[in-house]
Amino acid sequence: MIMTLRGPCGYSLPSGHVASMRQGHESMSRCRRPNTMQLNIQNVTPETVEVQGQVVARAYAEGVMLATLIATAGSSKPAQEAIVSQYLDAGLSAATFPAIVRSIETRKLTAEREHAERLKDAREHAERFKSYESTPLDEARRRAKREDRERKYQDMGRAIRSANGRSDFSSGNWLDNN
């Protein structure tokens, strides 16, 4: 008697392939489930909703259909949140799952807070950066100050060399004042 087993994607395996299924059957690695279910929710009216091209009663969509979709997500919190957030974005009620709605609202508030913090940091950085910008007049003043300082050091070197009676800096014993 041949017994068939169902793999994670619904394909059949004969019972002799149980060992290969445990070791990671090659066709199982090719099967990838999408991370989140994308619902096409349109034409939301007070009485009806179009979900995936099918017109259903709004009460059915918010009750039975939402519960079924959450059940298909299993214990995957991100998948559940993705489904409920699509319902909320479409303007449907997800009041039957308050914990998921709270987690979505918390995540959105956290994201908004982080975004506001990043904007605040960017503004502060831009203001700090403005203080580093210099005008051509400031650059000319700094250049003149630097050139004066260099000229002063060169004059000091010339004075030391001329006091020793030597004309170049590298001649020996330039510190002796003979």
MIPA-261874 format. One record per residue (C-alpha): residue number from 1; residue in one letter; x, y, z. Coordinates in nm, 4 decimals, decimal comma. Layout:
# MIPA-261874
<r><num>NUM</num><residu>A</residu><xx>X</xx><yy>Y</yy><zz>Z</zz></r>
...
***
This chain:
# MIPA-261874
<r><num>1</num><residu>M</residu><xx>0,0000</xx><yy>0,0000</yy><zz>0,0000</zz></r>
<r><num>2</num><residu>I</residu><xx>0,1432</xx><yy>0,3357</yy><zz>-0,1035</zz></r>
<r><num>3</num><residu>M</residu><xx>0,0599</xx><yy>0,6219</yy><zz>0,1245</zz></r>
<r><num>4</num><residu>T</residu><xx>0,1053</xx><yy>0,9787</yy><zz>0,0076</zz></r>
<r><num>5</num><residu>L</residu><xx>0,2287</xx><yy>1,2608</yy><zz>0,2247</zz></r>
<r><num>6</num><residu>R</residu><xx>0,1688</xx><yy>1,6250</yy><zz>0,1652</zz></r>
<r><num>7</num><residu>G</residu><xx>0,4662</xx><yy>1,8598</yy><zz>0,1615</zz></r>
<r><num>8</num><residu>P</residu><xx>0,4477</xx><yy>2,2177</yy><zz>0,2837</zz></r>
<r><num>9</num><residu>C</residu><xx>0,3303</xx><yy>2,3457</yy><zz>-0,0549</zz></r>
<r><num>10</num><residu>G</residu><xx>0,0723</xx><yy>2,0778</yy><zz>-0,1134</zz></r>
<r><num>11</num><residu>Y</residu><xx>0,2721</xx><yy>1,8471</yy><zz>-0,3412</zz></r>
<r><num>12</num><residu>S</residu><xx>0,2479</xx><yy>1,4691</yy><zz>-0,2908</zz></r>
<r><num>13</num><residu>L</residu><xx>0,5334</xx><yy>1,2438</yy><zz>-0,1866</zz></r>
<r><num>14</num><residu>P</residu><xx>0,5186</xx><yy>0,8640</yy><zz>-0,1795</zz></r>
<r><num>15</num><residu>S</residu><xx>0,5791</xx><yy>0,7099</yy><zz>0,1640</zz></r>
<r><num>16</num><residu>G</residu><xx>0,9253</xx><yy>0,5885</yy><zz>0,0580</zz></r>
<r><num>17</num><residu>H</residu><xx>1,0415</xx><yy>0,9473</yy><zz>0,0423</zz></r>
<r><num>18</num><residu>V</residu><xx>0,9931</xx><yy>1,0186</yy><zz>0,4118</zz></r>
<r><num>19</num><residu>A</residu><xx>1,3683</xx><yy>1,0028</yy><zz>0,4745</zz></r>
<r><num>20</num><residu>S</residu><xx>1,4376</xx><yy>1,2424</yy><zz>0,1899</zz></r>
<r><num>21</num><residu>M</residu><xx>1,1650</xx><yy>1,4715</yy><zz>0,3254</zz></r>
<r><num>22</num><residu>R</residu><xx>1,3375</xx><yy>1,4771</yy><zz>0,6643</zz></r>
<r><num>23</num><residu>Q</residu><xx>1,6729</xx><yy>1,5549</yy><zz>0,5028</zz></r>
<r><num>24</num><residu>G</residu><xx>1,5264</xx><yy>1,8353</yy><zz>0,2972</zz></r>
<r><num>25</num><residu>H</residu><xx>1,3673</xx><yy>1,7189</yy><zz>-0,0241</zz></r>
<r><num>26</num><residu>E</residu><xx>1,4982</xx><yy>1,9065</yy><zz>-0,3265</zz></r>
<r><num>27</num><residu>S</residu><xx>1,1546</xx><yy>2,0134</yy><zz>-0,4452</zz></r>
<r><num>28</num><residu>M</residu><xx>1,0762</xx><yy>2,1515</yy><zz>-0,0987</zz></r>
<r><num>29</num><residu>S</residu><xx>1,3597</xx><yy>2,4025</yy><zz>-0,1264</zz></r>
<r><num>30</num><residu>R</residu><xx>1,2139</xx><yy>2,5372</yy><zz>-0,4495</zz></r>
<r><num>31</num><residu>C</residu><xx>0,8808</xx><yy>2,6065</yy><zz>-0,2825</zz></r>
<r><num>32</num><residu>R</residu><xx>0,8649</xx><yy>2,9512</yy><zz>-0,1273</zz></r>
<r><num>33</num><residu>R</residu><xx>0,5518</xx><yy>3,0911</yy><zz>0,0285</zz></r>
<r><num>34</num><residu>P</residu><xx>0,5053</xx><yy>3,4643</yy><zz>-0,0003</zz></r>
<r><num>35</num><residu>N</residu><xx>0,5791</xx><yy>3,6478</yy><zz>0,3228</zz></r>
<r><num>36</num><residu>T</residu><xx>0,2549</xx><yy>3,8423</yy><zz>0,3347</zz></r>
<r><num>37</num><residu>M</residu><xx>-0,0788</xx><yy>3,8091</yy><zz>0,1659</zz></r>
<r><num>38</num><residu>Q</residu><xx>-0,1624</xx><yy>4,1081</yy><zz>-0,0520</zz></r>
<r><num>39</num><residu>L</residu><xx>-0,5354</xx><yy>4,1707</yy><zz>-0,0526</zz></r>
<r><num>40</num><residu>N</residu><xx>-0,7026</xx><yy>4,3709</yy><zz>-0,3249</zz></r>
<r><num>41</num><residu>I</residu><xx>-0,9705</xx><yy>4,5561</yy><zz>-0,1278</zz></r>
<r><num>42</num><residu>Q</residu><xx>-1,1702</xx><yy>4,8064</yy><zz>-0,3352</zz></r>
<r><num>43</num><residu>N</residu><xx>-1,5097</xx><yy>4,9738</yy><zz>-0,3598</zz></r>
<r><num>44</num><residu>V</residu><xx>-1,5779</xx><yy>4,9915</yy><zz>0,0133</zz></r>
<r><num>45</num><residu>T</residu><xx>-1,9360</xx><yy>5,1003</yy><zz>0,0756</zz></r>
<r><num>46</num><residu>P</residu><xx>-2,1417</xx><yy>5,0857</yy><zz>0,3975</zz></r>
<r><num>47</num><residu>E</residu><xx>-2,3014</xx><yy>4,7575</yy><zz>0,2826</zz></r>
<r><num>48</num><residu>T</residu><xx>-2,0561</xx><yy>4,5863</yy><zz>0,0458</zz></r>
<r><num>49</num><residu>V</residu><xx>-1,6840</xx><yy>4,5435</yy><zz>-0,0157</zz></r>
<r><num>50</num><residu>E</residu><xx>-1,4939</xx><yy>4,4109</yy><zz>-0,3149</zz></r>
<r><num>51</num><residu>V</residu><xx>-1,2165</xx><yy>4,1769</yy><zz>-0,1985</zz></r>
<r><num>52</num><residu>Q</residu><xx>-0,9964</xx><yy>4,0117</yy><zz>-0,4618</zz></r>
<r><num>53</num><residu>G</residu><xx>-1,2575</xx><yy>4,0986</yy><zz>-0,7251</zz></r>
<r><num>54</num><residu>Q</residu><xx>-1,5436</xx><yy>3,9365</yy><zz>-0,5322</zz></r>
<r><num>55</num><residu>V</residu><xx>-1,8222</xx><yy>4,1540</yy><zz>-0,3929</zz></r>
<r><num>56</num><residu>V</residu><xx>-1,9148</xx><yy>4,0468</yy><zz>-0,0403</zz></r>
<r><num>57</num><residu>A</residu><xx>-2,1183</xx><yy>4,1950</yy><zz>0,2424</zz></r>
<r><num>58</num><residu>R</residu><xx>-1,9174</xx><yy>4,4285</yy><zz>0,4630</zz></r>
<r><num>59</num><residu>A</residu><xx>-2,0195</xx><yy>4,2382</yy><zz>0,7775</zz></r>
<r><num>60</num><residu>Y</residu><xx>-1,8956</xx><yy>3,9137</yy><zz>0,6194</zz></r>
<r><num>61</num><residu>A</residu><xx>-1,5638</xx><yy>4,0727</yy><zz>0,5195</zz></r>
<r><num>62</num><residu>E</residu><xx>-1,5096</xx><yy>4,2230</yy><zz>0,8651</zz></r>
<r><num>63</num><residu>G</residu><xx>-1,6181</xx><yy>3,9086</yy><zz>1,0487</zz></r>
<r><num>64</num><residu>V</residu><xx>-1,5823</xx><yy>3,5683</yy><zz>0,8883</zz></r>
<r><num>65</num><residu>M</residu><xx>-1,3368</xx><yy>3,6596</yy><zz>0,6123</zz></r>
<r><num>66</num><residu>L</residu><xx>-1,1007</xx><yy>3,8485</yy><zz>0,8441</zz></r>
<r><num>67</num><residu>A</residu><xx>-1,1104</xx><yy>3,5659</yy><zz>1,1003</zz></r>
<r><num>68</num><residu>T</residu><xx>-1,0340</xx><yy>3,3128</yy><zz>0,8265</zz></r>
<r><num>69</num><residu>L</residu><xx>-0,7448</xx><yy>3,5195</yy><zz>0,6932</zz></r>
<r><num>70</num><residu>I</residu><xx>-0,6012</xx><yy>3,5571</yy><zz>1,0439</zz></r>
<r><num>71</num><residu>A</residu><xx>-0,6369</xx><yy>3,1817</yy><zz>1,0949</zz></r>
<r><num>72</num><residu>T</residu><xx>-0,4492</xx><yy>3,1126</yy><zz>0,7708</zz></r>
<r><num>73</num><residu>A</residu><xx>-0,1667</xx><yy>3,3337</yy><zz>0,8943</zz></r>
<r><num>74</num><residu>G</residu><xx>-0,1283</xx><yy>3,0983</yy><zz>1,1889</zz></r>
<r><num>75</num><residu>S</residu><xx>0,0892</xx><yy>3,2205</yy><zz>1,4730</zz></r>
<r><num>76</num><residu>S</residu><xx>0,2904</xx><yy>3,4508</yy><zz>1,2479</zz></r>
<r><num>77</num><residu>K</residu><xx>0,2415</xx><yy>3,7934</yy><zz>1,4042</zz></r>
<r><num>78</num><residu>P</residu><xx>0,3873</xx><yy>3,9852</yy><zz>1,1048</zz></r>
<r><num>79</num><residu>A</residu><xx>0,1489</xx><yy>3,8077</yy><zz>0,8658</zz></r>
<r><num>80</num><residu>Q</residu><xx>-0,1468</xx><yy>3,8790</yy><zz>1,0948</zz></r>
<r><num>81</num><residu>E</residu><xx>-0,0447</xx><yy>4,2441</yy><zz>1,1234</zz></r>
<r><num>82</num><residu>A</residu><xx>-0,0095</xx><yy>4,2709</yy><zz>0,7451</zz></r>
<r><num>83</num><residu>I</residu><xx>-0,3628</xx><yy>4,1421</yy><zz>0,6919</zz></r>
<r><num>84</num><residu>V</residu><xx>-0,5186</xx><yy>4,3631</yy><zz>0,9603</zz></r>
<r><num>85</num><residu>S</residu><xx>-0,3272</xx><yy>4,6715</yy><zz>0,8435</zz></r>
<r><num>86</num><residu>Q</residu><xx>-0,4627</xx><yy>4,6196</yy><zz>0,4910</zz></r>
<r><num>87</num><residu>Y</residu><xx>-0,8129</xx><yy>4,6059</yy><zz>0,6371</zz></r>
<r><num>88</num><residu>L</residu><xx>-0,7531</xx><yy>4,9222</yy><zz>0,8380</zz></r>
<r><num>89</num><residu>D</residu><xx>-0,6015</xx><yy>5,1024</yy><zz>0,5377</zz></r>
<r><num>90</num><residu>A</residu><xx>-0,9108</xx><yy>5,0155</yy><zz>0,3325</zz></r>
<r><num>91</num><residu>G</residu><xx>-1,1363</xx><yy>5,1618</yy><zz>0,6019</zz></r>
<r><num>92</num><residu>L</residu><xx>-1,2735</xx><yy>4,8327</yy><zz>0,7301</zz></r>
<r><num>93</num><residu>S</residu><xx>-1,3135</xx><yy>4,7483</yy><zz>1,0972</zz></r>
<r><num>94</num><residu>A</residu><xx>-1,0796</xx><yy>4,5014</yy><zz>1,2652</zz></r>
<r><num>95</num><residu>A</residu><xx>-1,2328</xx><yy>4,5378</yy><zz>1,6112</zz></r>
<r><num>96</num><residu>T</residu><xx>-1,2534</xx><yy>4,1603</yy><zz>1,6526</zz></r>
<r><num>97</num><residu>F</residu><xx>-0,8726</xx><yy>4,1494</yy><zz>1,6890</zz></r>
<r><num>98</num><residu>P</residu><xx>-0,7887</xx><yy>4,4357</yy><zz>1,9279</zz></r>
<r><num>99</num><residu>A</residu><xx>-0,4442</xx><yy>4,3016</yy><zz>2,0225</zz></r>
<r><num>100</num><residu>I</residu><xx>-0,3295</xx><yy>4,3049</yy><zz>1,6603</zz></r>
<r><num>101</num><residu>V</residu><xx>-0,4773</xx><yy>4,6520</yy><zz>1,6049</zz></r>
<r><num>102</num><residu>R</residu><xx>-0,2934</xx><yy>4,7790</yy><zz>1,9153</zz></r>
<r><num>103</num><residu>S</residu><xx>0,0364</xx><yy>4,6327</yy><zz>1,7959</zz></r>
<r><num>104</num><residu>I</residu><xx>-0,0108</xx><yy>4,7955</yy><zz>1,4531</zz></r>
<r><num>105</num><residu>E</residu><xx>-0,0920</xx><yy>5,1323</yy><zz>1,6105</zz></r>
<r><num>106</num><residu>T</residu><xx>0,2075</xx><yy>5,1007</yy><zz>1,8441</zz></r>
<r><num>107</num><residu>R</residu><xx>0,4366</xx><yy>5,0196</yy><zz>1,5513</zz></r>
<r><num>108</num><residu>K</residu><xx>0,3015</xx><yy>5,3146</yy><zz>1,3508</zz></r>
<r><num>109</num><residu>L</residu><xx>0,3433</xx><yy>5,5535</yy><zz>1,6453</zz></r>
<r><num>110</num><residu>T</residu><xx>0,6983</xx><yy>5,4307</yy><zz>1,6990</zz></r>
<r><num>111</num><residu>A</residu><xx>0,7764</xx><yy>5,4781</yy><zz>1,3300</zz></r>
<r><num>112</num><residu>E</residu><xx>0,6288</xx><yy>5,8303</yy><zz>1,3358</zz></r>
<r><num>113</num><residu>R</residu><xx>0,8295</xx><yy>5,9155</yy><zz>1,6478</zz></r>
<r><num>114</num><residu>E</residu><xx>1,1512</xx><yy>5,7863</yy><zz>1,4895</zz></r>
<r><num>115</num><residu>H</residu><xx>1,0773</xx><yy>5,9803</yy><zz>1,1700</zz></r>
<r><num>116</num><residu>A</residu><xx>1,0175</xx><yy>6,3003</yy><zz>1,3676</zz></r>
<r><num>117</num><residu>E</residu><xx>1,3417</xx><yy>6,2428</yy><zz>1,5594</zz></r>
<r><num>118</num><residu>R</residu><xx>1,5345</xx><yy>6,1940</yy><zz>1,2330</zz></r>
<r><num>119</num><residu>L</residu><xx>1,3850</xx><yy>6,5155</yy><zz>1,0912</zz></r>
<r><num>120</num><residu>K</residu><xx>1,4766</xx><yy>6,7042</yy><zz>1,4092</zz></r>
<r><num>121</num><residu>D</residu><xx>1,8334</xx><yy>6,5701</yy><zz>1,3941</zz></r>
<r><num>122</num><residu>A</residu><xx>1,8579</xx><yy>6,6660</yy><zz>1,0262</zz></r>
<r><num>123</num><residu>R</residu><xx>1,7426</xx><yy>7,0222</yy><zz>1,0999</zz></r>
<r><num>124</num><residu>E</residu><xx>1,9899</xx><yy>7,0542</yy><zz>1,3877</zz></r>
<r><num>125</num><residu>H</residu><xx>2,2698</xx><yy>6,9234</yy><zz>1,1679</zz></r>
<r><num>126</num><residu>A</residu><xx>2,1794</xx><yy>7,1689</yy><zz>0,8904</zz></r>
<r><num>127</num><residu>E</residu><xx>2,1913</xx><yy>7,4599</yy><zz>1,1362</zz></r>
<r><num>128</num><residu>R</residu><xx>2,5232</xx><yy>7,3390</yy><zz>1,2766</zz></r>
<r><num>129</num><residu>F</residu><xx>2,6587</xx><yy>7,3030</yy><zz>0,9237</zz></r>
<r><num>130</num><residu>K</residu><xx>2,5584</xx><yy>7,6623</yy><zz>0,8420</zz></r>
<r><num>131</num><residu>S</residu><xx>2,7912</xx><yy>7,7825</yy><zz>1,1166</zz></r>
<r><num>132</num><residu>Y</residu><xx>3,0819</xx><yy>7,6093</yy><zz>0,9391</zz></r>
<r><num>133</num><residu>E</residu><xx>3,0174</xx><yy>7,7813</yy><zz>0,6079</zz></r>
<r><num>134</num><residu>S</residu><xx>3,2383</xx><yy>8,0797</yy><zz>0,5532</zz></r>
<r><num>135</num><residu>T</residu><xx>3,2021</xx><yy>8,3864</yy><zz>0,3389</zz></r>
<r><num>136</num><residu>P</residu><xx>3,4733</xx><yy>8,4980</yy><zz>0,0975</zz></r>
<r><num>137</num><residu>L</residu><xx>3,5526</xx><yy>8,7825</yy><zz>0,3394</zz></r>
<r><num>138</num><residu>D</residu><xx>3,6153</xx><yy>8,5356</yy><zz>0,6248</zz></r>
<r><num>139</num><residu>E</residu><xx>3,8366</xx><yy>8,3243</yy><zz>0,3985</zz></r>
<r><num>140</num><residu>A</residu><xx>4,0368</xx><yy>8,6323</yy><zz>0,2945</zz></r>
<r><num>141</num><residu>R</residu><xx>4,0846</xx><yy>8,7309</yy><zz>0,6603</zz></r>
<r><num>142</num><residu>R</residu><xx>4,2054</xx><yy>8,3820</yy><zz>0,7529</zz></r>
<r><num>143</num><residu>R</residu><xx>4,4412</xx><yy>8,3751</yy><zz>0,4519</zz></r>
<r><num>144</num><residu>A</residu><xx>4,5854</xx><yy>8,7174</yy><zz>0,5430</zz></r>
<r><num>145</num><residu>K</residu><xx>4,6325</xx><yy>8,6100</yy><zz>0,9049</zz></r>
<r><num>146</num><residu>R</residu><xx>4,8085</xx><yy>8,2892</yy><zz>0,7956</zz></r>
<r><num>147</num><residu>E</residu><xx>5,0340</xx><yy>8,4782</yy><zz>0,5521</zz></r>
<r><num>148</num><residu>D</residu><xx>5,1255</xx><yy>8,7298</yy><zz>0,8252</zz></r>
<r><num>149</num><residu>R</residu><xx>5,2127</xx><yy>8,4459</yy><zz>1,0617</zz></r>
<r><num>150</num><residu>E</residu><xx>5,4272</xx><yy>8,2756</yy><zz>0,7928</zz></r>
<r><num>151</num><residu>R</residu><xx>5,5999</xx><yy>8,6041</yy><zz>0,7099</zz></r>
<r><num>152</num><residu>K</residu><xx>5,6731</xx><yy>8,6578</yy><zz>1,0806</zz></r>
<r><num>153</num><residu>Y</residu><xx>5,8333</xx><yy>8,3117</yy><zz>1,1112</zz></r>
<r><num>154</num><residu>Q</residu><xx>6,0381</xx><yy>8,3664</yy><zz>0,7954</zz></r>
<r><num>155</num><residu>D</residu><xx>6,1629</xx><yy>8,7005</yy><zz>0,9305</zz></r>
<r><num>156</num><residu>M</residu><xx>6,2579</xx><yy>8,5341</yy><zz>1,2591</zz></r>
<r><num>157</num><residu>G</residu><xx>6,4580</xx><yy>8,2723</yy><zz>1,0690</zz></r>
<r><num>158</num><residu>R</residu><xx>6,6335</xx><yy>8,5354</yy><zz>0,8584</zz></r>
<r><num>159</num><residu>A</residu><xx>6,7190</xx><yy>8,7329</yy><zz>1,1743</zz></r>
<r><num>160</num><residu>I</residu><xx>6,8696</xx><yy>8,4255</yy><zz>1,3414</zz></r>
<r><num>161</num><residu>R</residu><xx>7,0769</xx><yy>8,3365</yy><zz>1,0342</zz></r>
<r><num>162</num><residu>S</residu><xx>7,2001</xx><yy>8,6923</yy><zz>0,9826</zz></r>
<r><num>163</num><residu>A</residu><xx>7,2978</xx><yy>8,7247</yy><zz>1,3510</zz></r>
<r><num>164</num><residu>N</residu><xx>7,5251</xx><yy>8,4234</yy><zz>1,3086</zz></r>
<r><num>165</num><residu>G</residu><xx>7,6779</xx><yy>8,5587</yy><zz>0,9912</zz></r>
<r><num>166</num><residu>R</residu><xx>7,5609</xx><yy>8,2641</yy><zz>0,7871</zz></r>
<r><num>167</num><residu>S</residu><xx>7,3176</xx><yy>8,2818</yy><zz>0,5009</zz></r>
<r><num>168</num><residu>D</residu><xx>7,1542</xx><yy>7,9398</yy><zz>0,5126</zz></r>
<r><num>169</num><residu>F</residu><xx>6,9674</xx><yy>7,7556</yy><zz>0,7814</zz></r>
<r><num>170</num><residu>S</residu><xx>7,1466</xx><yy>7,4227</yy><zz>0,7376</zz></r>
<r><num>171</num><residu>S</residu><xx>7,4999</xx><yy>7,5444</yy><zz>0,8112</zz></r>
<r><num>172</num><residu>G</residu><xx>7,6461</xx><yy>7,4022</yy><zz>1,1324</zz></r>
<r><num>173</num><residu>N</residu><xx>7,6181</xx><yy>7,5607</yy><zz>1,4777</zz></r>
<r><num>174</num><residu>W</residu><xx>7,3668</xx><yy>7,8243</yy><zz>1,3813</zz></r>
<r><num>175</num><residu>L</residu><xx>7,2667</xx><yy>7,8658</yy><zz>1,7452</zz></r>
<r><num>176</num><residu>D</residu><xx>7,6139</xx><yy>7,9862</yy><zz>1,8474</zz></r>
<r><num>177</num><residu>N</residu><xx>7,6182</xx><yy>8,3656</yy><zz>1,8621</zz></r>
<r><num>178</num><residu>N</residu><xx>7,9933</xx><yy>8,4063</yy><zz>1,7843</zz></r>
***
